[in-house]
Amino acid sequence: MAAVTPADPSDSVSGALSQLRTHLSELTGKVAAYKQENELSAAELQQLSESASSGELGADMQAAANLVASGQDTWQAMFAGDSSNAGLIVSNFDRSVSENSAAVRAGLGS
């Protein structure tokens, strides 16, 4: 019977690191694709700006639109949470959820 040579631990670590790099690369690609698929078009951003500027979406969104129009911020940064003004967007979502939760529940049959 031949003697079994113990495995070199560095081979196991190298293999694990290689797999990790592969998975991270795949994940990075998936995140980039997700971001691209969920990015608002120029027409959608224009409509958002118009609705927000008019006050139709509330005072916070109007303030956000003013920041975008003046070049002080971008919709993308606010929606991504990368802006200190992201709270303006969040407050609009919170208001919308509060105002529409009963309709959503009714639509879901709950």
Contact map, one row per residue, 1 for C-alpha under 8 A:
11100000000000000000000000000000000000000000000000000000000000000000000000000000000000000000000000000000000000
11110000000000000000000000000000000000000000000000000000000000000000000000000000000000000000000000000000000000
11111000000000000000000000000000000000000000000000000000000000000000000000000000000000000000000000000000000000
01111100000000000000000000000000000000000000000000000000000000000000000000000000000000000000000000000000000000
00111110000000000000000000000000000000000000000000000000000000000000000000000000000000000000000000000000000000
00011111000000000000000000000000000000000000000000000000000000000000000000000000000000000000000000000000000000
00001111101000000000000000000000000000000000000000000000000000000000000000000000000000000000000000000000000000
00000111111100000000000000000000000000000000000000000000000000000000000000000000000000000000000000000000000000
00000011111110000000000000000000000000000000000000000000000000000000000000000000000000000000000000000000000000
00000001111111000000000000000000000000000000000000000000000000000000000000000000000000000000000000000000000000
00000011111111100000000000000000000000000000000000000000000000000000000000000000000000000000000000000000000000
00000001111111110000000000000000000000000000000000000000000000000000000000000000000000000000000000000000000000
00000000111111111000000000000000000000000000000000000000000000000000000000000000000000000000000000000000000000
00000000011111111100000000000000000000000000000000000000000000000000000000000000000000000000000000000000000000
00000000001111111110000000000000000000000000000000000000000000000000000000000000000000000000000000000000000000
00000000000111111111000000000000000000000000000000000000000000000000000000000000000000000000000000000000000000
00000000000011111111100000000000000000000000000000000000000000000000000000000000000000000000000000000000000000
00000000000001111111110000000000000000000000000000000000000000000000000000000000000000000000000000000000000000
00000000000000111111111000000000000000000000000000000000000000000000000000000000000000000000000000000000000000
00000000000000011111111100000000000000000000000000000000000000000000000000000000000000000000000000000000000000
00000000000000001111111110000000000000000000000000000000000000000000000000000000000000000000000000000000000000
00000000000000000111111111000000000000000000000000000000000000000000000000000000000000000000000000000000000000
00000000000000000011111111100000000000000000000000000000000000000000000000000000000000000000000000000000000000
00000000000000000001111111110000000000000000000000000000000000000000000000000000000000000000000000000000000000
00000000000000000000111111111000000000000000000000000000000000000000000000000000000000000000000000000000000000
00000000000000000000011111111100000000000000000000000000000000000000000000000000000000000000000000000000000000
00000000000000000000001111111110000000000000000000000000000000000000000000000000000000000000000000000000000000
00000000000000000000000111111111000000000000000000000000000000000000000000000000000000000000000000000000000000
00000000000000000000000011111111100000000000000000000000000000000000000000000000000000000000000000000000000000
00000000000000000000000001111111110000000000000000000000000000000000000000000000000000000000000000000000000000
00000000000000000000000000111111111000000000000000000000000000000000000000000000000000000000000000000000000000
00000000000000000000000000011111111100000000000000000000000000000000000000000000000000000000000000000000000000
00000000000000000000000000001111111110000000000000000000000000000000000000000000000000000000000000000000000000
00000000000000000000000000000111111111000000000000000000000000000000000000000000000000000000000000000000000000
00000000000000000000000000000011111111100000000000000000000000000000000000000000000000000000000000000000000000
00000000000000000000000000000001111111100000000000000000000000000000000000000000000000000000000000000000000000
00000000000000000000000000000000111111100000000000000000000000000000000000000000000000000000000000000000000000
00000000000000000000000000000000011111110000000000000000000000000000000000000000000000000000000000000000000000
00000000000000000000000000000000001111111000000000000000000000000000000000000000000000000000000000000000000000
00000000000000000000000000000000000001111111100000000000000000000000000000000000000000000000000000000000000000
00000000000000000000000000000000000000111111100000000000000000000000000000000000000000000000000000000000000000
00000000000000000000000000000000000000011111110000000000000000000000000000000000000000000000000000000000000000
00000000000000000000000000000000000000011111111000000000000000000000000000000000000000000000000000000000000000
00000000000000000000000000000000000000011111111100000000000000000000000000000000000000000000000000000000000000
00000000000000000000000000000000000000011111111110000000000000000000000000100000000000000000000000000000000000
00000000000000000000000000000000000000000111111111000000000000000000000000000000000000000000000000000000000000
00000000000000000000000000000000000000000011111111100000000000000000000000000000000000000000000000000000000000
00000000000000000000000000000000000000000001111111110000000000000000000000000000000000000000000000000000000000
00000000000000000000000000000000000000000000111111111000000000001000000000000000000000000000000000000000000000
00000000000000000000000000000000000000000000011111111100000000000000000000000000000000000000000000000000000000
00000000000000000000000000000000000000000000001111111111100000000000000000000000000000000000000000000000000000
00000000000000000000000000000000000000000000000111111111110011011000000000000000000000000000000000000000000000
00000000000000000000000000000000000000000000000011111111000011101100000000000000000000000000000000000000000000
00000000000000000000000000000000000000000000000001111111100001000000000000000000000000000000000000000000000000
00000000000000000000000000000000000000000000000000111111111011000000000000000000000000000000000000000000000000
00000000000000000000000000000000000000000000000000111111110000000000000000000000000000000000000000000000000000
00000000000000000000000000000000000000000000000000110111111111000000000000000000000000000001000000000000000000
00000000000000000000000000000000000000000000000000010011111111000000000000000000000000000001000000000000000000
00000000000000000000000000000000000000000000000000000010111111100000000000000000000000000000000000000000000000
00000000000000000000000000000000000000000000000000000000111111110000000000000000000000011011000000000000000000
00000000000000000000000000000000000000000000000000011010111111111000000000000000000000011001000000000000000000
00000000000000000000000000000000000000000000000000011110111111111100000000000000000000000000000000000000000000
00000000000000000000000000000000000000000000000000001000001111111110000000000000000000010000000000000000000000
00000000000000000000000000000000000000000000000000010000000111111111000000100000000010011000000000000000000000
00000000000000000000000000000000000000000000000010011000000011111111100000000000000000000000000000000000000000
00000000000000000000000000000000000000000000000000001000000001111111110000000000000000000000000000000000000000
00000000000000000000000000000000000000000000000000000000000000111111111111000000000000000000000000000000000000
00000000000000000000000000000000000000000000000000000000000000011111111111100000000000000000000000000000000000
00000000000000000000000000000000000000000000000000000000000000001111111100000000000000000000000000000000000000
00000000000000000000000000000000000000000000000000000000000000000111111110000000000000000000000000000000000000
00000000000000000000000000000000000000000000000000000000000000000011111111000000000000000000000000000000000000
00000000000000000000000000000000000000000000000000000000000000000011111111000000000000000000000000000000000000
00000000000000000000000000000000000000000000000000000000000000000011011111101100001000000000000000000000000000
00000000000000000000000000000000000000000000000000000000000000000011001111111100000000000000000000000000000000
00000000000000000000000000000000000000000000100000000000000000010001000011111110000000000000000000000000000000
00000000000000000000000000000000000000000000000000000000000000000000000001111111000000000000000000000000000000
00000000000000000000000000000000000000000000000000000000000000000000000011111111111001000000000000000000000000
00000000000000000000000000000000000000000000000000000000000000000000000011111111111111101000000000000000000000
00000000000000000000000000000000000000000000000000000000000000000000000000111111110001001000000000000000000000
00000000000000000000000000000000000000000000000000000000000000000000000000011111111001000000000000000000000000
00000000000000000000000000000000000000000000000000000000000000000000000000001111111101000000000000000000000000
00000000000000000000000000000000000000000000000000000000000000000000000000001111111101000000000000000000000000
00000000000000000000000000000000000000000000000000000000000000000000000010001101111111000000000000000000000000
00000000000000000000000000000000000000000000000000000000000000000000000000000100111111100000000000000000000000
00000000000000000000000000000000000000000000000000000000000000010000000000000100001111111000000000000000000000
00000000000000000000000000000000000000000000000000000000000000000000000000001111111111111100000000000000000000
00000000000000000000000000000000000000000000000000000000000000000000000000000100000111111110000000000000000000
00000000000000000000000000000000000000000000000000000000000110110000000000000000000011111111000000000000000000
00000000000000000000000000000000000000000000000000000000000110010000000000000110000011111111100000000000000000
00000000000000000000000000000000000000000000000000000000000000000000000000000000000001111111110000000000000000
00000000000000000000000000000000000000000000000000000000000100000000000000000000000000111111111000000000000000
00000000000000000000000000000000000000000000000000000000110110000000000000000000000000011111111100000000000000
00000000000000000000000000000000000000000000000000000000000000000000000000000000000000001111111110000000000000
00000000000000000000000000000000000000000000000000000000000000000000000000000000000000000111111111000000000000
00000000000000000000000000000000000000000000000000000000000000000000000000000000000000000011111111100000000000
00000000000000000000000000000000000000000000000000000000000000000000000000000000000000000001111111110000000000
00000000000000000000000000000000000000000000000000000000000000000000000000000000000000000000111111111000000000
00000000000000000000000000000000000000000000000000000000000000000000000000000000000000000000011111111000000000
00000000000000000000000000000000000000000000000000000000000000000000000000000000000000000000001111111100000000
00000000000000000000000000000000000000000000000000000000000000000000000000000000000000000000000111111111000000
00000000000000000000000000000000000000000000000000000000000000000000000000000000000000000000000011111111100000
00000000000000000000000000000000000000000000000000000000000000000000000000000000000000000000000000111111110000
00000000000000000000000000000000000000000000000000000000000000000000000000000000000000000000000000011111111000
00000000000000000000000000000000000000000000000000000000000000000000000000000000000000000000000000011111111100
00000000000000000000000000000000000000000000000000000000000000000000000000000000000000000000000000001111111111
00000000000000000000000000000000000000000000000000000000000000000000000000000000000000000000000000000111111111
00000000000000000000000000000000000000000000000000000000000000000000000000000000000000000000000000000011111111
00000000000000000000000000000000000000000000000000000000000000000000000000000000000000000000000000000001111111
00000000000000000000000000000000000000000000000000000000000000000000000000000000000000000000000000000000111111
00000000000000000000000000000000000000000000000000000000000000000000000000000000000000000000000000000000111111
